[in-house]
Amino acid sequence: MPVRPLPGAVAGAALLLLGSVAAAPSVAASTAPSAPSESVTVDAQGRISDGRVTLSGTYRCLGGTGRIFVSSTVHQSSSSVGYGIGGTHAVCDGKEHRWENQGSVPAGALEAGPAHVEATLMELRPSGILLLPVPHAVQHHDITLVDG
């Protein structure tokens, strides 16, 4: 007798349920004003000087139960290694704010030119004695690192 894995059946049922919920029109959703969404952006240009990298952009968040930060990672196509560049505490009041992260990378790891940045609006939500990371928004963006 063939045995079906329970997780597969549960996942299939969840997809069917989500599909039917998404397909059903919501009267409340169509009449209520839309709330500001959470977002994070990355500026098209970052700076690098003597191994110190500065990245920036904007964010908007609505709040949470834990502390929220804007974190950023940068890498260049010549390497698959990404470098974490700082973290900025976020003010989550529904308004758009600027963020700027700075951090150092090993000598020669990055240079002026094309780069790829991932910016994440991340909440550290208390759960018992642990802090669980809960992403609010993520953006991947190709930028140019300039000397300066």
FENJOPE-V318278 format. One record per residue. RES is the residue in one small letter. BURIAL is + if it has 9 or more other C-alpha atoms within 8 Angstrom, else -. Layout:
BEGIN
RES | BURIAL
RES | BURIAL
END
This chain:
BEGIN
m | -
p | -
v | -
r | -
p | -
l | -
p | -
g | -
a | +
v | -
a | -
g | -
a | -
a | -
l | -
l | -
l | -
l | -
g | -
s | -
v | -
a | -
a | -
a | -
p | -
s | -
v | -
a | -
a | -
s | -
t | -
a | -
p | -
s | -
a | -
p | -
s | -
e | +
s | +
v | +
t | +
v | +
d | +
a | -
q | +
g | +
r | +
i | +
s | -
d | -
g | +
r | +
v | +
t | +
l | +
s | +
g | +
t | +
y | +
r | +
c | +
l | +
g | +
g | +
t | -
g | -
r | +
i | +
f | +
v | +
s | +
s | +
t | +
v | +
h | +
q | +
s | -
s | -
s | -
s | -
v | -
g | +
y | -
g | +
i | +
g | +
g | +
t | +
h | -
a | +
v | -
c | +
d | -
g | +
k | -
e | -
h | -
r | -
w | +
e | +
n | +
q | +
g | +
s | -
v | +
p | -
a | -
g | -
a | -
l | +
e | -
a | +
g | -
p | +
a | +
h | +
v | +
e | +
a | +
t | +
l | +
m | +
e | +
l | +
r | +
p | +
s | -
g | -
i | -
l | -
l | +
l | +
p | -
v | -
p | +
h | +
a | +
v | +
q | +
h | +
h | +
d | +
i | +
t | +
l | +
v | +
d | -
g | -
END
